Amino acid sequence: GFMGLEMRIIHTADLHLDSAWGTNLNTLKQKERKRELLLNFERLIDYSKKHNVDAIIIAGDMFDKKRISIKVIDYVFKNFMFNYLICFIKHH
């Protein structure tokens, strides 16, 4: 690393947590897709913990809309209860 320092960073984007997914999916598939996205987010956090990642950069579209369900907000913050630098960058 730079001057003997190392930093492990994960860069991701377009998570679209809590998206309605109503365009092309029926109600059952919408629920499945929402659950898959949350599980993948949890896998990202677990991987980060296991590999001692120092920072997670979420470069846009963590959510699709301004209104996010309390359930998803609670889920996200429950998983972020450790020391990470997290950057949310909106690109739209």
N, C-alpha and C positions, 0 to 999 in steps of 0.2 A: 504494500500500500504506500501511499504518499507519506514520505518522511517517517516510515515505520508504523504509520497508522493505517488500519484497515476499517472499512465500513461496509457492511453488507446491506444492500438495498434491493427491495422488490419494487418494480415499476409495473403498474397495471392501469387499466382504464375500462370504461364502458361496462361497469358491473350491472347497471340497471336494476338494482335491488328494488323491490316493491313495484315493478312495472305492471301495468294492467294486462299486457299481452293480449288484448282483445281483438286485434286486427285479424289474425289468421288462426287463432286457436279457440276451440270450444272451452267451456267452463272447466271441465276436468283437466284438460291439457294446460290451461292457464295456471291452475293451482299446482300442477306437477312442475311446471317451469319455474314458478316462484320458489317452490321448495328446493329445486335443483340449484338455483342461483344462490340461495342462502347457504346450502350445504357446501357449495364451491367456495363461498366466502369464508366459511368456517375452516375448510381445508387450507385456504391461503394463510389464515391466522395460525393454524396448527403447524404448518410447514415453517412459518416464520419463527415460531417459538422453538421448534426442534433444531433449526439451523442458525439460531442466534442472530437473526436479522435485526439490524439497527433501525431501519426506516422502511416504511411502506409509503410509496408515492402513488396516489390514486389520481390520475391525470384526466379527470373528467367523467361525468355521467355515472357517479356512484348511485344516484337515484334518477328516475325519469321525470319527476314532477316536483313541484314545491310542497305538496301535501303528501306526507309519508305516514304510514300507519304506525301507531304507538308500538305495536308488536314488533315491527321491523326495526324501529329506533332502539327499542330495548334490546333486541337481539344483537344489533351492531355494537352498541356500547358495552354489552356484557362481554363480547369477544375482544374488545379493545381495552380491557382492564389490566394493562401491563405497560411497561415503558417503551413506547414507540414514538417516533416522529412520524406524523401522518400529514400529508399535504393533499388537500382537495383543490383541484384546479378545474374550473368550469371552462369548457371550450366552445360553448354555443352562446 
